Structure formats: structure tokens, C-alpha cells
Amino acid sequence: MKFTKLEKSWALYDWANSAYTMTVTTTVFPLYFKAAAEEMGVTASQSTAYLGFANSIASIFIALLAPILGTIADYFGFKKRFFMIFLAMGVTANLVLGFVPESQWFLLLFIYILTAIGFSGSNIFYDAFLVDVTDDSRMDRVSTFGYALGYIGSTIPFIIAMAIILLSQSGILPFDGYTTPKIAFVLTAVWWLAFSLPMATQVRQVYGLSPVKNPVIQSLKRLATTFKNIRLHKPTFIFLLAYFFYIDGVDTIIKMATSYGYDLGVDSNMLLIILLVTQFVAFPAALIFGQLAERFKGKKMIYVAIIAYTLICIYAFFMKTTFDFWILAISVGMVQGGIQAISRSYFAKLIPKHRANEFFGFFNIFGKFAAIMGPGLVGYVTLVTGKSNYGVLSIVVLFIIGGLILTQVKPEDHSV
């Protein structure tokens, strides 16, 4: 299937912001933060817990703002404006992260929280733009195309950053172990901004509501009406409840995998290589998910991913070696992009398009409130037991609950 210029411009934002996910959230920052924190007397299990709490704080902030901003953005003129505000926040904070002294580990966490808010906030409106760039029949393919681009795009600045780290360790480049991560953060900020330009300049809001006076007040009234008439959108909200649980597990694994590997004793450089290979595995896997969703429908493919993640968490509990972590990472790569992309497009088909921002606000608030629970749960269990594998195992229950609730989603349009 050939993609239009508009679809490509939209999908390139996945290419742009996934560099942040790969370099900051998943790999370099957790390793950098844990090393800096331990240098200041913080134990490995404590730093893992603090990182989990930081992710939860960022999620709370976005969860509180998402439905209100999303509802306002349904009025023409606001969707792109809010997207640009959060994009600027994320890129700027990411750039600043490269200049914070490593001895200030608490400040590092604070700036990291700002980057996470900017990243997640921009994604609220990016996701909602899916209904503006394509139609229902192409949504699964376009959504998975975006995630696939993200997996490949994220590897380029990551490879450059890893090359700088390795060359510095070998003495070829004159940078110490704390300077190279900072270079990676700056590089990520530049990449993120540069490849956001097609989205910023080409994509426009197609579906929306006519401008009104006092949009904030009107938006609050619309939110109240939506909740009051929730029975009119029953399949949508049941799906959101299922999504609340299973995406919590997905996001927690993404954010905490590197810290878990570190605690397992996997060498830092090996962790980076493993996660890089995972990205290359995820690229074709995401595209395949999109093709299978057209044939077997999106809901069935979400079930497949939930079952896979449940088995992955059980396997993670028993991991002992670096080879085990290889198997874990590649297994995650095979389903990660698929469950995220199909969830996005499945939801987009359920909602009224002229109120896409309002409903994607709910989509994000359910996702972000879930992301409070997951990292917090891992952090708590890890602190209590002193063992990270018990924290990972606790995620299984989230996938099971999410899958059971998903069985109750019965949309009128059975094509989804």
C-alpha cells in the first residue's frame, strides 16, 4: 500500500520522537541516572524505584491535563497550537538535560519529568491527528507505519550516541563517562525537532468543531455531557478500561526494562546493543501487525499481544543470564509496536471524528493514569522485596485484567 504525502508527514513524527523514547526513556538516561545516583550513595534498587516514581509523577500531570486540553483542541485552531507547545517543552527540556551536572541527581530527575511531560503531551494531539490524515480503511496500516518508522528512526541517533560512548571508552575521543550521555541528550533534542517539521508544517486539522466564545468553559461542559451520556459511547469506554490495564504493563516494561537489566547484572554496553537489535526486530514486526490486523481485525491482534506480554513477564521472573535478557528484549520487540499501533487505530475507529481530541484526551488519561500504577507497583514491590524480578512479575495481573475486560467490547461496527 502506498502512503500519501500527508500520511508520511504525520508518520514522520513517530520517526522524530522515538529517538527520545530510545535514548532518554529506555536506555541512556536510566543507565546515566543510576550511575550518577550510585556515585552519590544511592543503592541500585533505590535508584530503580526513584526512576519509577519520576515516571509516575509525569504521568499524573499529563493525565490531569489530557481530557481538558483535548476537549478544547476539538475547536478549530487549537489542536496544532497545543501540539507545538508540548513539542517545544519536550525538546527544550531534553536539551537542558545535557547540561545538568551529574552530581545533581535529583535535578536530573526533575528535568527528566519535564521531558516526559512534553513528549506525552505532544503525543495526545499527534495521535488525534490520525483521523485527519487518513480514513478508517487505512488506519491500521498508517498507524503501524508510524510505529515502524519510529523504531528505525530512533536507532540512528542512538547508534551515533553509542559510537561516541564506545570511542570515548577506548580513548579515541576525549570524553568521560558522564559527558557522553549529555552529548546523546543534545543530539536527541536536535533530531526530535528537525524531523517534527513535516508534521508541524504539512498536517492540518480536518475534523473539528466551530470556534466558540469561552472555549475552556464550553469544553468543561462538553466533558460533563460526555460523562453523563457515557452509555452512548459504551464500547469506547469499555475499551478504554481494558486499555488502562494492559497498556500499563506495556509502558512499564518500556520504561523499566533497562533498569531491570542493569540490576540483573547485564553489562551497560551490552544493554545498549541488545535494545538496538530490538528496534530492528520491531520494525518489520509492527508492519506485519498492521497487515494481520486488516485480515484478522485489530481486536484479535490486541489479544495476541496481551498473551505474548503475559508470557514475557513470567519468563522475566526466572531470568538469570545476559542470554535470557536477549530473548526477553527480542520478544518484546516483536509485539511492542503492534499493540500500541493497533490500539491507537482501533480506538480511532470507535470514536466520532469531529470530537477526536476529546476522546484521545480520554485515551491518554487512561493510559497515563495506568502508567502511574505500573512503575509505582514495580518500584514498591522492588523496594519491599529487594528484588527487581518480583516487581516485573507483578505486571502480569495487569495484562490478565485488561484482556478479560477487552472481551466485553462489542462495537456496532464489527469491521474493527
C-alpha positions as CSV (number, residue, x, y, z in Angstrom):
1,M,0.0,0.0,0.0
2,K,1.4,3.4,-1.0
3,F,1.1,6.2,1.6
4,T,0.1,9.7,0.8
5,K,2.3,12.8,1.5
6,L,0.0,13.7,4.3
7,E,0.2,10.2,5.9
8,K,4.0,10.2,5.6
9,S,4.3,13.7,7.2
10,W,2.2,12.5,10.1
11,A,4.1,9.2,10.5
12,L,7.4,11.0,10.5
13,Y,6.7,12.4,13.9
14,D,7.0,8.8,15.2
15,W,10.4,8.8,13.5
16,A,11.2,12.1,15.3
17,N,10.0,11.5,18.8
18,S,11.0,7.8,19.1
19,A,14.6,9.0,19.3
20,Y,13.6,10.4,22.7
21,T,12.0,7.1,23.7
22,M,15.1,5.1,22.7
23,T,17.8,7.3,24.0
24,V,16.2,9.1,27.0
25,T,13.4,6.9,28.4
26,T,14.7,3.4,27.6
27,T,18.4,3.3,27.5
28,V,20.9,6.1,28.1
29,F,19.1,8.1,30.8
30,P,18.3,5.2,33.1
31,L,21.9,4.0,32.9
32,Y,23.3,7.5,33.3
33,F,20.9,8.3,36.2
34,K,21.6,5.1,38.0
35,A,25.4,5.6,37.7
36,A,25.1,9.2,38.9
37,A,22.8,8.3,41.8
38,E,25.0,5.4,43.0
39,E,28.0,7.7,42.9
40,M,26.1,9.8,45.4
41,G,25.4,6.9,47.7
42,V,22.0,5.7,46.3
43,T,21.6,1.9,46.1
44,A,20.7,0.2,42.8
45,S,17.2,-0.8,44.0
46,Q,16.6,2.7,45.3
47,S,17.5,4.4,42.1
48,T,15.3,2.0,40.1
49,A,12.4,2.9,42.5
50,Y,13.0,6.6,42.2
51,L,13.0,6.4,38.4
52,G,9.7,4.6,38.6
53,F,8.3,7.3,40.8
54,A,9.5,10.0,38.4
55,N,7.7,8.3,35.5
56,S,4.6,8.2,37.7
57,I,4.7,11.9,38.5
58,A,5.0,12.8,34.8
59,S,2.0,10.6,34.1
60,I,-0.1,12.2,36.8
61,F,0.5,15.6,35.3
62,I,-0.5,14.6,31.8
63,A,-3.4,12.6,33.0
64,L,-4.9,15.6,34.7
65,L,-4.5,17.9,31.7
66,A,-5.2,15.5,28.8
67,P,-9.1,15.4,28.8
68,I,-9.4,19.2,29.3
69,L,-6.8,20.2,26.6
70,G,-8.1,17.5,24.3
71,T,-11.7,18.8,24.5
72,I,-10.5,22.4,23.9
73,A,-8.4,21.2,20.9
74,D,-11.6,19.9,19.1
75,Y,-12.3,23.5,18.3
76,F,-10.6,24.6,15.1
77,G,-7.3,26.4,15.8
78,F,-6.3,24.7,19.0
79,K,-5.1,21.2,18.0
80,K,-1.9,22.3,16.3
81,R,-1.2,25.0,18.8
82,F,-1.2,22.6,21.8
83,F,0.9,20.1,19.8
84,M,3.5,22.8,19.2
85,I,3.6,23.9,22.9
86,F,4.3,20.4,24.2
87,L,6.8,19.7,21.4
88,A,8.7,22.9,22.4
89,M,8.6,21.9,26.0
90,G,9.9,18.4,25.4
91,V,12.7,19.4,23.0
92,T,13.9,22.3,25.3
93,A,13.9,20.2,28.5
94,N,15.7,17.4,26.7
95,L,18.4,19.9,25.5
96,V,18.7,21.2,29.1
97,L,19.2,17.7,30.4
98,G,22.5,17.7,28.6
99,F,23.8,20.5,30.7
100,V,22.7,19.4,34.2
101,P,25.7,18.4,36.5
102,E,25.7,14.7,37.1
103,S,26.2,15.3,40.8
104,Q,22.7,16.8,40.9
105,W,20.8,13.5,40.6
106,F,17.6,15.0,42.0
107,L,17.6,17.8,39.4
108,L,18.3,15.2,36.7
109,L,15.0,13.5,37.7
110,F,13.1,16.8,37.7
111,I,14.3,17.8,34.2
112,Y,13.6,14.2,33.0
113,I,10.0,14.7,34.3
114,L,9.7,17.8,32.1
115,T,10.9,15.9,29.0
116,A,8.4,13.2,29.7
117,I,5.5,15.7,30.0
118,G,6.5,17.4,26.7
119,F,6.8,14.0,25.0
120,S,3.5,12.6,26.2
121,G,1.6,15.9,25.8
122,S,2.6,16.3,22.1
123,N,1.5,12.7,21.5
124,I,-2.0,13.4,22.7
125,F,-2.5,15.7,19.7
126,Y,-0.3,13.7,17.4
127,D,-2.5,10.6,17.9
128,A,-5.7,12.6,17.4
129,F,-4.4,13.9,14.1
130,L,-4.6,10.3,12.8
131,V,-8.3,10.9,11.9
132,D,-7.3,14.0,9.9
133,V,-4.7,12.3,7.7
134,T,-6.4,9.1,6.6
135,D,-9.7,7.1,6.6
136,D,-10.9,4.1,8.6
137,S,-9.9,1.5,5.9
138,R,-6.2,2.7,6.1
139,M,-5.8,3.5,9.8
140,D,-4.3,0.2,10.9
141,R,-1.6,0.3,8.2
142,V,-0.9,4.1,8.7
143,S,-0.7,3.7,12.5
144,T,1.7,0.7,12.3
145,F,3.7,2.5,9.6
146,G,4.2,5.4,12.1
147,Y,5.4,3.0,14.8
148,A,7.6,1.1,12.3
149,L,9.3,4.4,11.2
150,G,9.8,5.2,14.9
151,Y,11.7,2.0,15.5
152,I,14.1,2.6,12.6
153,G,14.4,6.4,13.1
154,S,15.2,6.0,16.8
155,T,18.2,3.8,16.0
156,I,20.1,6.4,14.0
157,P,20.8,9.0,16.7
158,F,21.1,6.1,19.2
159,I,23.9,4.5,17.1
160,I,25.7,7.8,16.8
161,A,25.4,8.2,20.6
162,M,26.6,4.7,21.2
163,A,29.6,5.2,18.9
164,I,30.6,8.3,20.8
165,I,30.3,6.4,24.1
166,L,32.4,3.4,22.8
167,L,35.0,5.6,21.2
168,S,35.3,7.6,24.4
169,Q,35.8,4.5,26.5
170,S,38.5,3.3,24.1
171,G,40.3,6.7,24.4
172,I,39.8,7.7,20.8
173,L,37.5,10.6,21.8
174,P,38.4,12.8,24.9
175,F,35.1,12.4,26.7
176,D,34.5,10.9,30.1
177,G,31.6,8.6,31.2
178,Y,29.4,11.4,32.2
179,T,29.9,13.7,29.2
180,T,28.9,11.2,26.5
181,P,25.4,10.7,27.8
182,K,25.0,14.5,27.8
183,I,26.0,14.6,24.2
184,A,23.4,11.9,23.5
185,F,20.7,14.1,25.1
186,V,21.6,17.1,23.0
187,L,21.7,15.0,19.8
188,T,18.3,13.6,20.6
189,A,16.8,17.1,21.1
190,V,18.1,18.2,17.7
191,W,16.8,15.1,15.9
192,W,13.4,15.3,17.6
193,L,13.0,19.0,16.5
194,A,14.3,18.5,12.9
195,F,12.0,15.6,12.0
196,S,9.0,17.2,13.6
197,L,8.9,19.9,10.9
198,P,6.9,17.9,8.3
199,M,4.2,17.3,10.9
200,A,4.3,20.9,12.0
201,T,4.1,22.4,8.5
202,Q,2.0,19.9,6.5
203,V,-0.6,18.4,8.7
204,R,-3.8,20.3,9.3
205,Q,-7.0,19.8,11.4
206,V,-9.8,18.5,9.1
207,Y,-12.4,17.4,11.7
208,G,-13.4,19.7,14.5
209,L,-16.0,22.0,16.0
210,S,-16.7,25.6,15.1
211,P,-14.9,28.2,17.3
212,V,-16.9,29.4,20.3
213,K,-16.6,32.1,22.9
214,N,-15.1,30.9,26.2
215,P,-13.8,27.6,24.8
216,V,-12.5,26.5,28.2
217,I,-15.9,26.8,29.8
218,Q,-17.6,25.1,26.8
219,S,-15.1,22.3,26.9
220,L,-15.8,21.6,30.5
221,K,-19.5,21.5,29.8
222,R,-18.8,19.0,26.9
223,L,-16.8,16.8,29.2
224,A,-19.6,16.7,31.7
225,T,-22.1,15.9,28.9
226,T,-19.9,13.1,27.6
227,F,-19.7,11.5,31.1
228,K,-23.4,12.0,31.6
229,N,-24.2,10.2,28.3
230,I,-21.5,7.6,28.7
231,R,-23.9,4.8,27.7
232,L,-24.0,6.3,24.2
233,H,-20.3,5.5,23.9
234,K,-20.2,2.2,25.8
235,P,-17.8,0.3,23.5
236,T,-15.4,3.2,23.6
237,F,-15.3,3.4,27.4
238,I,-15.1,-0.3,27.9
239,F,-12.2,-0.4,25.6
240,L,-10.5,2.4,27.5
241,L,-10.9,0.5,30.7
242,A,-9.2,-2.6,29.1
243,Y,-6.6,-0.3,27.7
244,F,-6.0,1.2,31.1
245,F,-4.7,-2.1,32.4
246,Y,-2.9,-3.7,29.5
247,I,-1.1,-0.6,28.3
248,D,0.1,0.0,31.8
249,G,2.0,-3.2,31.6
250,V,3.4,-2.3,28.2
251,D,4.6,1.2,29.2
252,T,6.1,-0.1,32.5
253,I,8.2,-2.7,30.6
254,I,9.4,0.0,28.2
255,K,10.4,2.4,30.9
256,M,11.9,-0.1,33.4
257,A,13.5,-2.7,31.1
258,T,16.9,-1.1,31.1
259,S,17.0,-0.7,34.9
260,Y,15.9,-4.3,35.3
261,G,18.7,-5.5,33.0
262,Y,21.2,-3.4,35.0
263,D,20.0,-5.0,38.2
264,L,20.3,-8.4,36.6
265,G,24.0,-7.7,36.0
266,V,23.9,-7.2,32.2
267,D,26.9,-5.0,31.1
268,S,25.8,-1.5,30.2
269,N,27.2,-1.6,26.7
270,M,25.6,-5.0,26.1
271,L,22.3,-3.5,27.3
272,L,22.6,-0.8,24.6
273,I,23.4,-3.3,21.9
274,I,20.5,-5.6,22.9
275,L,18.0,-2.8,22.8
276,L,19.3,-1.6,19.5
277,V,18.8,-5.0,17.9
278,T,15.3,-5.0,19.5
279,Q,14.4,-1.8,17.5
280,F,15.4,-3.6,14.2
281,V,13.2,-6.5,15.2
282,A,10.3,-4.2,16.0
283,F,10.3,-2.5,12.6
284,P,9.1,-5.4,10.5
285,A,7.0,-6.8,13.4
286,A,5.0,-3.6,13.5
287,L,4.3,-3.6,9.8
288,I,3.3,-7.3,10.0
289,F,0.9,-6.5,12.8
290,G,-0.8,-3.9,10.6
291,Q,-1.2,-6.4,7.8
292,L,-2.6,-9.0,10.1
293,A,-5.0,-6.5,11.6
294,E,-6.5,-5.9,8.2
295,R,-7.0,-9.7,7.8
296,F,-8.0,-10.8,11.3
297,K,-9.2,-7.4,12.7
298,G,-7.5,-5.2,15.3
299,K,-9.1,-6.6,18.4
300,K,-7.8,-10.2,17.8
301,M,-4.3,-8.9,17.3
302,I,-4.5,-7.0,20.6
303,Y,-5.4,-10.3,22.2
304,V,-2.3,-11.9,20.7
305,A,-0.1,-9.2,22.0
306,I,-1.6,-9.4,25.5
307,I,-1.0,-13.1,25.7
308,A,2.6,-12.6,24.5
309,Y,3.3,-10.0,27.1
310,T,1.9,-12.2,29.9
311,L,4.3,-14.9,28.9
312,I,7.2,-12.4,28.6
313,C,6.6,-11.2,32.2
314,I,6.6,-14.8,33.5
315,Y,9.8,-15.5,31.7
316,A,11.4,-12.3,33.0
317,F,10.9,-13.5,36.6
318,F,13.2,-16.5,36.0
319,M,15.9,-14.7,34.0
320,K,19.5,-15.1,35.3
321,T,21.8,-14.5,32.3
322,T,22.5,-12.0,29.6
323,F,21.2,-14.5,27.0
324,D,17.9,-14.6,28.9
325,F,17.7,-10.8,28.6
326,W,18.4,-11.1,24.8
327,I,15.4,-13.4,24.5
328,L,13.2,-11.1,26.6
329,A,14.2,-8.0,24.6
330,I,13.6,-9.5,21.2
331,S,10.3,-11.0,22.3
332,V,9.1,-7.5,23.5
333,G,10.2,-6.0,20.2
334,M,8.0,-8.5,18.3
335,V,4.8,-7.2,20.0
336,Q,5.5,-3.8,21.4
337,G,4.9,-1.7,18.3
338,G,1.9,-3.8,17.2
339,I,-0.1,-3.5,20.4
340,Q,0.5,0.3,20.6
341,A,-0.3,1.0,17.0
342,I,-3.4,-1.3,16.7
343,S,-4.7,0.1,20.0
344,R,-4.4,3.6,18.5
345,S,-6.1,2.8,15.3
346,Y,-8.8,0.6,16.9
347,F,-9.7,3.4,19.2
348,A,-9.8,6.0,16.3
349,K,-12.4,3.8,14.6
350,L,-14.6,3.7,17.6
351,I,-14.9,7.5,18.2
352,P,-16.7,10.3,16.5
353,K,-14.1,12.1,14.3
354,H,-15.2,15.6,15.0
355,R,-14.5,15.0,18.7
356,A,-11.3,13.1,18.2
357,N,-9.2,15.3,20.5
358,E,-11.7,15.0,23.3
359,F,-11.7,11.2,23.0
360,F,-8.0,10.9,22.5
361,G,-7.7,13.0,25.7
362,F,-9.6,10.2,27.4
363,F,-7.3,7.7,25.6
364,N,-4.3,9.4,27.1
365,I,-5.7,10.0,30.5
366,F,-6.5,6.3,30.8
367,G,-3.0,5.5,29.5
368,K,-1.2,7.9,31.8
369,F,-3.1,7.0,34.9
370,A,-2.3,3.4,34.2
371,A,1.3,4.4,33.8
372,I,1.2,5.8,37.3
373,M,0.2,2.4,38.7
374,G,2.7,0.2,36.8
375,P,6.0,1.9,37.6
376,G,4.8,2.6,41.1
377,L,3.9,-1.0,41.6
378,V,7.3,-2.2,40.3
379,G,9.1,0.4,42.5
380,Y,7.1,-0.6,45.6
381,V,7.5,-4.4,45.1
382,T,11.2,-3.9,44.4
383,L,11.8,-1.8,47.5
384,V,9.8,-4.2,49.7
385,T,11.5,-7.4,48.4
386,G,14.8,-6.0,47.3
387,K,14.5,-8.0,44.1
388,S,13.5,-6.5,40.7
389,N,12.2,-9.7,39.3
390,Y,9.3,-9.7,41.8
391,G,8.4,-6.2,40.6
392,V,8.3,-7.4,37.0
393,L,6.2,-10.4,37.8
394,S,3.6,-8.2,39.4
395,I,2.8,-6.7,36.0
396,V,1.2,-10.0,34.8
397,V,-2.1,-9.2,36.6
398,L,-2.5,-6.0,34.6
399,F,-2.4,-7.9,31.3
400,I,-4.8,-10.5,32.5
401,I,-7.4,-7.9,33.7
402,G,-7.0,-5.9,30.5
403,G,-7.6,-8.9,28.3
404,L,-10.7,-10.0,30.3
405,I,-12.3,-6.5,30.0
406,L,-11.5,-6.4,26.3
407,T,-13.8,-9.4,25.7
408,Q,-16.7,-7.1,26.7
409,V,-16.0,-4.6,23.9
410,K,-18.7,-5.1,21.3
411,P,-18.7,-2.2,18.8
412,E,-21.7,-1.8,16.4
413,D,-19.2,-1.8,13.5
414,H,-17.9,-5.3,13.6
415,S,-15.2,-4.4,11.0
416,V,-13.0,-3.2,13.8
